Amino acid sequence: MAITAAQVKELREMTGAGMMDAKKALTETDGDMEAAIDWLRTKGLAKAAKKSGRTAAEGLVAVEVNGGTGVAVEVNAETDFVAKNAEFQTMVSDIAKAATGVDSVEALAETEIGGKKVSDVITDKIAKIGENMTLRRMAKVEGDVVSTYVHNAAAPGLGQIGVLVALKGGDDAFGKQVAMHIAAANPASLSEADLDPAVVEKERQVQIDIAKESGKPDAVIEKMIVGRMKKFLGEVTLLGQQFVINPDLTVEKAAEEAGATIVGFVRMQVGEGIEKEKEDFAAEVAKAAQG
């Protein structure tokens, strides 16, 4: 029988399943709504949909390099227990490998792994493991040399913080040192030119207000602001920071001595920017008991 758009919409609203999954369920069950719901539950798709509203702020960042291209991918889950799950780790690693061939997280979701779309692979894993999971983001860099570092590694190339560094010239040994520096220092940008102008202006205004409190003449205040802004830019830009491997040098100077130019970097940390739900312990246990 012909399946109408209204039927698909109704089933989606009842189960939270995706449009294509809902349509397939109705097709397989000749339009029987109750049977279609059971079909989705049997396939684990309704179960996955029920979990889609839960906050997924844990998980893993994976880094992968293919030639002169490096990619970092974040896949989230609800608890850090899942990050230790071997199946989840394998899935995230496979997704990162697939990401080297695309340029956006949307394209990555449509890319196939073993004949199945990444989005469907994640849906299947939600149903099997029992937690909400999301493919949150990806970022790429390109260079003559692309080096990586993973902090708090759960497995090779997987951890809580993933760093990529792209170099023109230089070698991987120096690139890894810079990647470790980035993991620790968390620079806001590569250089002043890459820094958000709004961030710079906000800091400048703060320094103006602080300087005015001193009661000093305007000419002196202006010099104070210039010095403080120079210090600020040195603290938040990668090239201006003191190199953790050798604090006598800035990162930019260390790169010059290594015969390298740093052309890009990515620092990706699991869950950054996600507002986590706060629950008391009793509520957490009750939710776990409900499944």
C-alpha positions in Angstrom: 0.0 0.0 0.0 1.1 3.6 -0.5 2.5 5.3 2.6 1.5 8.9 3.0 3.5 11.8 4.4 1.0 12.2 7.2 1.5 8.7 8.3 5.3 9.1 8.3 4.9 12.4 10.3 2.7 10.7 12.9 5.1 7.8 13.4 8.0 10.2 13.7 6.2 12.2 16.4 5.3 9.0 18.3 8.8 7.5 18.2 11.3 10.2 17.4 12.6 8.0 14.6 14.2 9.5 11.5 12.0 10.1 8.4 13.5 7.3 6.3 13.4 4.9 9.2 9.7 5.8 9.8 8.8 5.4 6.2 10.6 2.0 6.0 8.8 0.8 9.1 5.4 1.7 7.7 6.3 0.0 4.3 7.4 -3.2 6.1 4.2 -3.3 8.1 1.7 -2.3 5.3 0.9 1.0 7.1 0.0 -0.6 10.5 1.0 2.1 13.0 1.3 -0.2 16.0 3.3 -2.8 14.1 5.5 -0.1 12.7 6.3 1.1 16.3 7.2 -2.5 17.2 9.3 -2.8 14.0 11.3 0.3 15.1 11.7 -1.0 18.6 12.9 -4.3 17.3 15.5 -2.5 15.1 16.6 -0.4 18.1 15.6 2.8 16.3 12.8 3.9 18.7 15.0 3.1 21.6 17.7 5.3 20.2 15.3 8.1 19.5 14.1 8.1 23.1 17.6 8.9 24.3 18.2 11.7 21.8 17.1 14.3 24.3 19.7 13.5 26.9 22.8 15.7 27.2 25.8 14.0 25.7 28.8 15.9 27.0 31.3 13.1 27.5 33.0 10.9 24.8 36.2 11.1 22.8 38.2 13.3 20.4 40.0 11.4 17.7 42.9 12.7 15.6 43.9 11.3 12.3 46.5 12.2 9.7 46.5 11.3 6.0 49.5 12.7 4.1 49.5 16.5 4.6 45.9 16.6 6.0 45.0 16.2 9.7 41.6 16.0 11.1 40.1 16.1 14.7 36.6 14.7 15.4 34.5 14.8 18.5 31.9 12.2 19.2 29.9 12.6 22.4 28.2 10.2 24.8 26.4 10.7 28.1 29.0 9.2 30.4 32.8 8.7 30.5 32.2 4.9 30.9 31.3 4.8 27.2 34.6 6.5 26.3 36.2 3.4 27.8 34.1 1.0 25.7 36.1 -0.7 23.0 33.2 -0.7 20.5 32.7 3.0 21.0 36.5 3.7 20.6 36.6 1.7 17.4 33.6 3.6 16.0 35.1 7.0 16.8 38.5 6.0 15.3 36.7 4.8 12.1 34.8 8.0 11.9 38.0 10.0 12.1 39.6 8.0 9.3 36.5 8.7 7.1 36.7 12.4 8.0 40.0 12.9 6.2 38.1 12.8 2.9 35.4 15.4 3.7 35.2 19.0 4.6 32.3 19.3 7.0 30.6 17.5 9.8 27.4 17.3 7.7 29.3 15.6 4.9 30.9 13.3 7.4 27.5 12.2 8.7 26.6 11.1 5.2 29.9 9.3 4.5 29.8 5.6 4.6 31.8 3.2 6.8 31.6 -0.4 5.8 28.6 0.3 3.5 26.6 2.2 6.1 26.3 6.0 6.7 28.1 7.4 9.7 24.8 8.7 11.1 23.3 5.2 10.9 26.4 3.7 12.5 26.0 6.0 15.4 22.3 5.3 15.7 23.0 1.6 15.8 25.6 2.1 18.5 23.1 4.2 20.6 20.6 1.3 20.4 23.3 -1.3 21.4 25.1 0.6 24.2 22.0 2.4 25.5 23.3 6.0 25.6 22.7 9.1 23.5 25.6 9.8 21.2 26.3 12.7 18.8 28.7 13.5 16.1 29.4 17.0 17.3 32.2 18.6 15.2 35.3 18.2 13.1 38.2 20.4 12.1 41.0 20.1 9.6 44.5 21.5 9.0 46.9 21.1 6.1 50.7 21.5 5.9 54.0 20.0 4.8 54.0 18.3 8.2 51.0 17.6 10.4 51.7 16.5 13.9 49.3 15.3 16.6 49.1 15.0 20.4 46.4 13.4 22.5 46.0 14.2 26.2 44.5 11.6 28.5 44.6 9.0 25.8 42.0 6.2 26.0 43.6 4.4 23.0 46.0 5.4 20.2 44.7 8.7 18.6 41.7 8.9 21.1 41.4 11.0 24.2 39.9 13.9 26.1 42.0 16.6 24.3 43.2 16.2 20.7 45.7 18.6 19.0 46.8 19.0 15.4 49.6 21.3 14.3 50.4 22.0 10.6 53.9 23.2 9.7 55.6 24.5 6.6 59.1 23.1 6.9 60.4 21.6 10.2 59.7 18.0 11.3 57.3 15.9 13.2 59.4 15.9 16.4 59.1 19.7 16.7 55.5 19.6 15.6 54.7 17.2 18.5 56.4 19.6 21.0 54.2 22.4 19.7 51.1 20.2 20.0 51.9 19.4 23.6 52.4 23.1 24.3 48.9 23.8 22.7 47.3 21.1 24.8 48.7 22.8 28.0 48.5 26.5 27.1 45.2 26.5 25.1 45.9 29.5 22.9 42.9 31.4 21.6 44.5 31.9 18.1 47.6 31.4 16.0 48.5 35.1 16.0 47.0 38.6 16.7 45.7 38.7 13.1 43.6 35.6 13.8 42.2 36.7 17.1 38.6 37.8 17.3 38.5 41.6 17.2 35.7 41.6 19.8 38.0 39.8 22.3 40.8 42.3 21.7 38.5 45.3 22.2 36.9 43.8 25.3 40.3 43.3 26.9 41.4 46.8 25.8 38.3 48.3 27.5 39.0 46.4 30.7 42.6 47.6 30.8 41.4 51.2 30.2 39.0 51.0 33.1 41.7 49.5 35.3 44.2 52.1 34.3 41.8 55.0 35.0 41.4 53.8 38.5 45.0 54.6 39.1 44.4 58.3 38.7 47.4 58.8 36.5 47.6 61.2 33.6 46.1 60.2 30.3 49.6 60.0 28.6 50.8 57.6 31.2 47.5 55.6 31.0 48.0 55.2 27.3 51.5 53.8 27.7 50.2 51.4 30.4 47.4 50.1 28.1 49.9 49.5 25.2 52.1 47.5 27.5 49.3 45.5 29.0 47.7 44.7 25.6 51.1 43.5 24.4 51.3 41.2 27.4 47.7 40.0 26.8 48.4 39.2 23.2 51.5 37.3 24.1 49.5 35.2 26.6 46.6 34.3 24.3 48.2 33.8 20.8 50.2 30.7 20.1 53.1 32.5 18.4 53.4 35.0 21.2 53.3 32.5 24.1 56.4 31.4 26.0 57.3 27.9 24.7 56.7 25.3 27.4 59.7 23.3 26.2 62.0 26.3 26.5 60.4 29.3 28.2 63.3 31.5 27.2 61.8 31.5 23.7 58.4 32.4 22.3 56.7 29.7 20.2 57.4 31.8 17.1 61.1 32.1 17.9 61.3 28.4 18.6 59.7 27.6 15.2 62.2 29.9 13.5 65.1 28.0 15.1 63.6 24.7 14.1 63.3 25.9 10.5 59.5 25.7 10.6 56.5 28.0 10.1 53.4 27.1 12.0 50.5 27.6 9.6 47.6 26.2 11.6 46.4 24.3 14.6 43.4 22.7 16.2 42.8 22.1 19.9 39.6 20.1 20.5 38.5 19.1 24.0 35.6 16.8 24.8 32.5 18.6 25.9 33.8 22.2 25.8 31.0 24.6 25.4 28.3 22.1 26.3 26.1 23.0 29.3 25.8 19.8 31.3 22.6 19.0 33.2 23.0 19.1 37.0 21.3 16.3 38.9 21.6 15.1 42.4 23.0 11.6 42.9 19.5 10.1 43.8 18.0 11.4 40.6 21.0 10.0 38.6 20.5 6.5 40.1 16.7 6.7 39.5 17.3 7.6 35.8 19.8 4.7 35.5 17.2 2.3 37.0 14.6 3.4 34.5 16.9 2.6 31.5 
